Amino acid sequence: MTTHHDPTAHVDGAHAPAGRDGSPPPPTPPAPPAHSRPRLSRAARLWRGRPEDPRWVRPALLALLLATALLYLLNLSASGYANSFYSAAVQAGSQSWKAFFFGSLDAGNAITVDKPPAALWPMALAVRIFGLSSWSILVPEVLMGVGTVAVVYAAVRRRFSPAAGLIAGAVLALTPVAALMFRFNNPDALLALLMSVACYLVVRALEDGRTGWLVWAGAAVGLAFLAKTLQAFLILPPLALVYGVCAPVRLKRRLGQLALATLAIVVSGGWWVAVVELWPASSRPYVGGSQNNSFLELTFGYNGLGRLNGEETGSVGGGGGMGGGMGGGGQWGETGWGRMFNSEIGGQISWLLPAALILLAAGLVATRRAARTDTARASFLVWGGSLLMTTAVFSYMAGIFHQYYTVALAPYLAAVIGMGAATLWERRERLWASLALAAAVTASAAWGYVLLNRTPDYLPWLRLPVLVGGLVAALGLVFAGRLGRRAALAAAGLGLVASLAAPTAYTLSTVREGHSGSIVTAGPSGAGMRGGGPGGGGGFPDGGFPGGGTAPGQGQGGPGNGGFPGGAPGTGQTPPNGQAAPNGQNGQNGPNGEAGGRMGAGGGMGGLLNGAEVDSDAKKLLETDADAYTWAAAAIGSQNAASYQLSTGEPVMAIGGFNGTDPSPTLAQFKKYVADGRIHYFVGGGSGGGMGGGSGTASQITSWVEANFEEVTAGSATFYDLTSPTD
């Protein structure tokens, strides 16, 4: 038999059904080559997003990011220089590349901050470009917040629905402590961003077992170490364990990949440490926070094990042992499993923490029968493990602990909420899933009611709608599998609104007010106080500080004493939320060096945690002939020194570092600086060695200066002219 060749065999559509008359259909024109197809512009691709996504997804994401940026930028300059301790280091880094590299507090490179400098670098670069201002310091922090929201969305969206990613991003953006710290210049903003990036990269690595993703995750953790040292390592155990068990490659390869990721951590975080440790100590600044001028000592002591056991040598008080031991109550509040829910911490982070724990458990139940390499379960383990590990450490650490540290929990909590809600929603026809979803909403509404009730004068009308709305939504969610889609969506929407209403209110009160000083809290006045209220004393015996005073930014000071023991100079009045006012009011210098109020004038306790007053006369005095000296002045404690430095733009030496307890400079070194004509003035009225009082080098220097140099008064402050000895 002869086979005849079909001339249309190589034409697209030639084998389609023939027409009714038996003739073959007309051939389909071939598709144009790929290079000739119209290509979407980058802006169009950004707007469109994934091809499989509904059209509303990418506009919704961009709207979320834009809304987050606008929310965090709102009233940003009200915080002035925020934490002047770090702002002074930023200003120094914008003037001196050496100060930039080491994280020096002043351009003369006398001493560094008590952290690595990575968090300072974006701000210092912004100040170099745009000049010194509140916006140039704080806008980089806002961008980190927007970036963190984007990373959390991307991580959740990869395995779950777009709605899950949007819920996670919204929860993060509306967490009060996140709104606080992504508008503030502490290292915690960069830490939260890099920890989120690390989790995202581990999730990517778990999808296909590619080594590159895991190595980049290690690099992110290493960079986070250069932001806040060992806190970056808290999530390493769960991340390593999850990858070691769940990655879709052979065990031997998994172990090798984890080794490479560890090497990436060492390289990305250790290069700077190696340079500092190998650099001759005589030609670099003193490592602030250490007692032996060693960054390794700082890392494993004051910023490391000391935070866990309370034995931070050189801490506030001049020595260790303030923590009181694991599991008990010390100077930094009660430790234990309930710490994240107490009156001090609860309003900062815990609004949705009960719901997150419920959803995490439910998500793991839903994926319990999945394969070892299931990425949904692995995602729950990555984000949930990070949440549990960090929460446990924060709950039981006996050393220095501040409310704003809890911003580290926000990305993990938000991701778990988004993933858990999406997982249970997909299974809502199963009774256990609908009950778990209802339980999460009920827990959020009930706990929101409790937290709002802790500040009874703040939006008293909101408590009942939050509770009732949450309970109604929970009832609807119990029957979500039996209701029509619209009714079920209405119940879910009401539950989301009821869960987010209370933290959103706290977030809005946070962005409406300025925050400055070393200890800041989110929410309305009284929301984050030790002991639960202004002037409360859960943190120190009988009050926020020894003797019954309250920490600056932590409560309302008594008339005439600014809330400090012994009556430190001050008006005693703090603005709403207990924070020192911006733009020079109440002891915090404004962005342009405007004179401040009276809190902490001339040093004293007011300069330990908040900046000191710098009026126009003092500023003029320090600026006179400042170019002829390495340091225009020296002051006890970093906050005192920072205030004068930010006001004048001239380097000011911080004697004793942050607490005034660091042995830098020694009395002999200081005498040599004076003999060489490198310091012009000494700022009088300092605390003389931190809260612990007068046994350190700061006290010795103060006594020597007061006995040997002429006293000069400028405005309300007292100075000593180190070029005019009394003899």
N, C-alpha and C positions, 0 to 999 in steps of 0.2 A: 504493500500500500504506500502510495506517495503522500507525504505530508506536505501540505501547502503552507507557506509562510504567511502569516497575517501581517499585512503592512502596518496595521495600527497597534501592533503588540507593544511597541515601545513608546506609545503616546499615552499620556495620563488619561485615564477614563476609558481606554479602548475596550476594557472588559466589562464595561457597564452594560446593563440590559439593553437589548436592541429595541428600536422603535417599533410601533404597531405595524408598520409596513414591512418589517423584517430587516430594514436597513440599519446599519450600525449608527449609534448616536454620534453627533459631531464631537470631535476631540476637544478636551479641556485644555485651554492654553496653559503652558507650563508656568509655574510660579517664578517670579523674578528672582534673580540671584540675591543672596543675602546682602551683598555690599550695595545693591541698588535700592533696597527697601528703605522707606523713610524712617529715620531714627529720631527718637524722642530726645529733646534737649535734656540737659542735666536737671534743670528746674522742673521740667515735666515729669521726669523719672522720680525726682524727690517727692513731688506732689502725688504721683500715682501710687508709689509704693510697690508692693508685691503684685504680680499679675493676678494671682488668685484671690487677693483681698477684695472685699466689697469697696465701692468707691468712697464710702464714708470714712474708711479706716485711717488713711494717711492724713486727710484734713483734721480728723479728730486728734491724732497724735500731735500734729503741728500746733493745733489749738491748745492742747495740754501744755506743751513746752512753752508756748508764748505766754499763756496765763501764768505759769510758774515763774517765768522771768519777770513779768509785770508785778506779780505779787511780791516777789523778793526784792524788787527794785523800789517798791513803794516806800517813801519816807526814809530811804536808805541813809541819807546824810544826817539824819537825826542822831545817829550813833557817834558822830564825830570821828575820832580816831579809834573808837571801840576799845580794844585792849591796847593801851599805849605801850605796854611792854613789848608786844610784837610790832606795833607800828613804828616804834623807835628803831628796831632792828631793820625794818623795811626801809626806813629813811636812810639809815646808815648804808645799807646795801645798794641804794640808788646812788650813793656818792663814792663808794669805795668797792672795787671788785673783790678785794681781800675780805672786807666785811660781808659782802654778798656770799662768798664761798663758805666762810666759816659760820655765818649767822651771828655776827657780832652785834652787840647792842649799840655801838657807836663807831663812827668812821675812824676813830683813833685806835680801834681794835684792842680795847682793854679786856673785855670779857664777852662771852657769847650768851645767847639764850640757853635755857636748860633743855632744849630739844634739838634734833638735827634741823638743818635749814631748808629742807625741800619745800615746806609749806610757805616759806618766806619768798622763795624765788619768783613765783608768778606775780606777787604783789610788788616786789622790788623792781621787776622789769616794767610793770605798768607805771610805777612812779617815775622811773627813768624816762619813759616815753611821754607821759601826760602830766608830770609834775606831782608834787605832794598834795594830796587832798583826800577827803573821806571817800570819794567815789573811786579814785584810782586804787585805793587800798581794798575797798570792799566789793567792787564789781567783779574782780576775779573770783571771789567767793561765791557770788551769785551764779556765775557761769558754771562753777563746779556743781552747784545745786541742780541747775538745769541739766547738766551732763549726767549726774547721778540718776535723775528721773528717766532720762533717755536710755541709760544702760539697763536699769531695772525693767523698763518696758521691753527692750529688745530681748533680754534674757527670758522673760516670761512668755513673750510672744512666740519665741522659736518653737516651743513645744505645745503651747496652749493657744487659746483663741486671742484675737485682737482685743476683745473686751476684757480678757484677763489681764493683758498687759496694760491697758488703760486704767483699770481699777488699781493695779499695783502702783502705777505712776502717780495717780491721784492721791492714794493713801500716803505715799511718801511725801509728796509736795505739801500735804495738809497736816502732817505731823508737827505739833508745836515746836519740839526741840529742833527739828530739821529747819523750820522757818527761822529759828533763832540762829543756828550755827552756820547756815548758808548765807547769812548776812553779817557774819562776824569774822574776825581775822585770827582766830585760834587755829591750830593745825587740824582740828577735827573734820573740817570740811573736805580737805584733800584726802584725809584718811578714809572717810566714808566713800568718796568717789573711787579710790583705788581698790578698796575692798570689794565694792560692787563690780568693778572691772574684773578682778580676780575670779569672783564667783561666775561671772558671765563666761569667761574664758575656759573655766573648768567644765561648765555645761557644754560648751562647744567641743571640748576635747572628748567628752563622754559620748558625743554623737557618733564620731567616726574613729576615735582612737588616734588622732593625729598628734604627733609629738609637739609640733610647733605651738598648738594652742596651749598645751600644758606648760611649756617653757615660758611663753608670754605671761601666763598666769603667775608663774614664779617671779618673773621680772616685776609685775605689778605689786606683788607682796614686798619685794625688796625695796621698791620705791616708797611704798607705804611705811616701811621701817624708817626711811629717812624723813618721814613726816612726824611719826610719833613712836618711834622705837618699838619695843616689844609688844605693844598693843596690836601691831600688825600681824603678829604670829598667833593670835588667839584662835583664828579659824583654821589654822593649818591642820590640826588633827582631824576634824571632820572632812575637810577637802581631800586630804591624802587618803583617808580610809575609804571614802566613797569612790574615789578613782581607782584605788587598788582593788576594790571588790567588783565594781560595776563597769569598768571600761571594756569596750568590745574588742580586746586584743588578748593575746596569751599572757599568762601571769608573768613570765620572765620579761616580756616586753614592758608590761606595766611597771614592774619594779625598776627597770632601766629608765623609763620615762620619768618616774618620780625622782630618781637620782639626778637626772638632768634638770628637772624643775628646781630641785634643791640647790644645784649649782647656780642656776639663774638667780635665785634669791641671794645667794652669797655674793655673786658678782655685782648685781644691780644695787644691793644695799651696802655691800662691804667696801666698795672702792673708796667711798668718801671716808669711811671709818679708818681705812688703812692710811690714807693721806694724812688725816688728823693725827693719828697715833705716831706716824713716822716723821712728821714735821717737827723740827726742833721747837721745844716749848718756849724757848726764849724769843722766837720770832713769830709766834702766832698768839691769838688771844687766849686767855684762860677759859677752860671749858666750864661754863656756868652750871651750877647745880652739883658739881663734883667737889670732893674734898681734897683730891690729889691731882687735879688738873688732867684727868683721864676720861676720855669719852666712854671707854669700856666700863670704868667704874660707875659713871653716870647711868649707863644703859642697864647694868645688872644690879645696881644699888638703888639710888633715888628713884629712877624711872622703871625699875624692874621688880626684883623680889621685894623691895621695900614697899611697893604699892600693894602687894599681896599680904604681907605679914605686918605692915604698919611700922616697920623699922627703917624709915627713910632718914638716914643720917643727913643732917643739914636741912631738914624740913623746917616748917614753921615751928618756932619754939627752940630752934637751935640744936636739936638732937633727935634721936630716934625714939621709938617706943610709943608714939602717940596713938597708934591704931587700936590697941587694946586686944589684939589677937583675933584669929579667925573664928567666925561664928558668934561673936559677941558684939558689944557696943563699945565704940571708941569715940575719938574726937571727930570722926567723919561720919557718924551716924550708925544706927543699928545695922548689923549684917544679918543675912539669912534669906530664906527663899522668898519672903514677902517684901524685900527691899524695893523692888521695882514697882510695887503697888502702894508704898507708904505715902504719907502726906508730903514728903519732900520730893519724891521722884515721880509719883503716879501721874500728875498732870503734865509731865514732860513727854512721856513715851507710852504709857501703859493703856491708853484708851482702847486700842484694838488688840492688845496682847492676849487677853483671854480668848478672843475669837481666833487669833492666829494659832494658838495652841490647839484649839478644837479642830480647826481646819487642817492643821498639820497631821494630827492623828487620823482624821478622816481620809486625808489624801493617801496616807500610807496604807490604810485599810483597803482603799479602793484599788491600789496597785499591788496588793500583797501577792497576787498570783501571777504577776507579770514575770517576764524573763529576767535573768540577772542583769542584762544590759538595757533594760527598759529605761528610756530617757526621762519619762514622766516621773517615775519613782526616784531616779537619780537626782532630778531637779529638786524634788521635795527634800531629799537628804542633804543636798548641797546647801540650800538656803535655810532649811529648818535646822540642820546641824549647826550652821554658823550662828543662827539665832539662839539656840539652846546653849551653845558653848559660851558665847559672849555674855548671855544673861546670867549664867551660873557664876562666871568669874566676877562680874560686876556685883552680884548679890552677896558674895562672900569675901571680897577683898577688904582688908582691914585698914589699908593705908589711905593716902589722899584720894578722895573720890568726890567729884562734883557732878551736879545734876546734868550738865550739858554733855558729859561723857556718853550719855545714852543715845546720842545721835548715831552712834555706831550701829545700834540695833535697828534703826529706821529702815534701811534698805532691805534687810533680811525679813523683817516683819511684813513690809509691804509686798514683797515677792510671794511670801507664803499666803497672804490674804488673797492675792490675785489668782494664784494657782489653785488654792483650795476652793475658792468660790466657783471657778470655772469647772473644776472636776466634779463637784457635787451638783452643779447645775446640769451638767450633761447626764447625770444619773438620777435626776430628781424623781423619776417614776418609781425608783426603789425607795421603800419607806425609810430605811436607815439613812439614806443620803439626804432626803428631804428633812428628816428629823435633825440631822447634824447641821444642815444649813440653817434651820430655824434656831437651833441651840446657839450657833455662832452669833446670829443677829440678836437674840435675847441677851446673851452675855455682854455684847457691845452696848446695848441700850441700858441695861441695868448698871453696868460699870460706869458708863457715861453719866448716869444720874448720880451715882455716888461721888464721882469726881467733881461734878458741878456743885454738888451740895457742900463740898469742902470750901468753896468760896461763895457763901450764900448771898453776898451782896452783888455778885457779878451775874448779870442776865438771869435773874430768878425765874423769869417766865419760860426759860428754855428747858428746864429740867423735865417738866411733865410732858411736853410734846415729844422729847427724845425717848422717854420711857414708853409712853403710850404708842407712839409711832412704831417703835421697835417691836413691841408685843403684838400689835396688829399685823405687822409685816411677817413676824415669825409664825403667826397662826396661818396666814395665807401660804407661807412656804411649806408648812406641814402637808398641805394638800396641793402643792405645786404640780405634782405628777398627774393629778386628776382635773385640774383647772385647765381652761383654755389657755393658749399661749399668751394672749393679751393680759389676762388676769394674773397669770404667773409672773409675767414681766412687770406688771404693776406692783405685785408684792415684793419682787426682788428690788425694784427701784426704790420703793418706800423703805425697805430694809437698809439699802445703801445710804440713803439720805439720813435716816435715823442714826446710823452708825457713825457717819462722818460729821454730823451737825455740831456735836460738842467739841471735838478736836479742831474743827474749822473755826469755831468761835474763839478758841484759845489762840489759834494761829493768827487770826485777824487782830486780836489784841496785841500779839507779839510784834507784828509788823507796823502797828500804829505808833509804837513807842521806841525811843532810842535806848540802846544798851551799851554800857561802857564799864570799864574796870576788869578785874580778873575773874570775878564770879558773877555769872549772869544766869537768869532763868527765863523760861518762856511763860506766856500766859499773863493773866492779870495779877495785880498786886496780891501777894499772899499765896500764890499758886504753887510756888516751889520753895517755900521756906523750911528751914530745919525746925521741926516741931510743928509745922503746919500753919504757921501764921507769922505776920510781921513781928519781929522781935523774938520769935520762938527760938528754942534752944536745943534742938535735937543734935546739932553738930558739935557744939562745945558745951561743957558743963554750965548750966544756968544761962545759956545764951549762945549766940553765934560765935562769940569769942570769949576767952577766959575773962571772968569777971562780969559776965552777963551782957556784954555788948553784942551787936550783930555785925556780921561781915558786910563790908561795903557791897551794895547791890543785893543785900539779902533781907532787908527790912527797913523799918523806919527808925532812924536814930532819934535819940532823945534830944530835947532842946539844949543847945549849947555844947553838945559833945559829939555830934555826928554819929552817934551809935558806937563810939569807941570807948574802950575802958580808959578810965582816967581822964576823960574829957579832952580828947584830941581836938585841935582847933577845927571849928566847922560850924555851920549854921544849924546842923542837926536835922535839916529837912532834905528828904530825898524825893525825887519825882515819882510818878506812878511806876509800879513794878519794882520799886526799890533800887533803881539804877541811878548812878551819877548822871546828871543831865549832860547832853551834848553841847558842843559849841561853847565850851568854856564855862558853863553853868555848873555850880556846885562841885567844883574841883576837877573838872575834866576839860582840858584845853581843846579848843575848837580846831577845825581843819587848817585854819590860817593863823593859828597861834594866838587866838583871842584870849584875853585874860579870863581866868576861871573864877569860880566862886570861892568859898572859904573852906571847903572840906579838905582836910589834910594840908592846910597852908604851912609851908615851910618844912614839910616832912612829917615827922611823927607817924603814928599808926595810920593816918590817912594816906600815907604814901606807900604802905605795904601792898595793898590790893587795889587801890585806886590812885590816880595821878594827883599830884600836888598842885596848888594854885601857882600860877605864874602871871603876875600883873605886869602892867606896862613898865613900871620902874625897874622891876627885876629883870625883865627882858632887855631893857636898854643897857643895864649894867653889864650883863653877861655878853652882849654883843660888842661892847667896846673893846677894841684891840683883840678880838677873838682870833683873828687870823695869825696872831703871833704865838699862839699856843696850840699844843696838840689837843688839849681839852679845855674848853672854856670854863668848865667847873667840874667838881666831883661831888657826888651826893650819895648818901646811904640808901641802898635799895634801888632796884631797877625801875620801879614805878616813879619814884621821885626823880631819878635821873632822866627818865623818858619824857616826863612832862616838860622839863627845862629844855631838853634837846629838841622836842617837836615844836616848842614855842619859838626858839631862836634859830633853829636849823644848824646849830653848832654842836660838835661832839661834847657829850657830858659823860664822865666816867661813873659807872655804877659800882660803888664800893660794896663788896659782899654779895653781889648778884641779886637775884630776885628777893630772897628772904633777908638779905643782909648778913647771912651766915657763912657764905663762901669765904675761904681764907685768901681773898684776892682783892686788892694787892695786900701784901704784908706791910707792916708799919715801916720796915726798912725800905721796901720798894717805893712806898708812897713818899718817904722822905727824899729818896733819890729823884723821883719825878719832880718834886717841889724844888730841890736844889738845882736841877737842870732847867728850871723855868718852863715846864711843860704843862702845868695846871695853873689857871689864874685864880679861881675862887673855890671855896668849899661851902656847900650849902648847909647851913646850921639847922638845928631842930630835928635831925634824923633820929631813927629809933635806936641807933647805937648797937646794931648787931641783931636786928630782927626781934621778933616777939620774945625770944628767950632772954633778951637783955644783954648786959654788958660784959661778957667775957671774951668775945671774939675780936678779930682784928679790926672790925668796923668800930667797935667801942674804943679800942686803943688809938686808932687814927683820930677819932672825934676828940678824945681827951687831949691828944698832942696838939691838934690844931687850935682848940679853944685856949690852950695855955700859952701859945706862942705867936699868934697872928692877930692882926687888927680886925675888930668886928665892924662890919658895914651893914647898915640897914637900907633896904630898897623896898619901898612900899610896905607890905606886911611881912616880908621875909627877912631873915637874917643870914648874912654871908660872912665869910672870912677871906680877906685878901691875902693869898698865899705869897704875894710879892712884897708884902709889908709886915715883917716880923715886929713883934712888940718891943724887942730889944733895940 
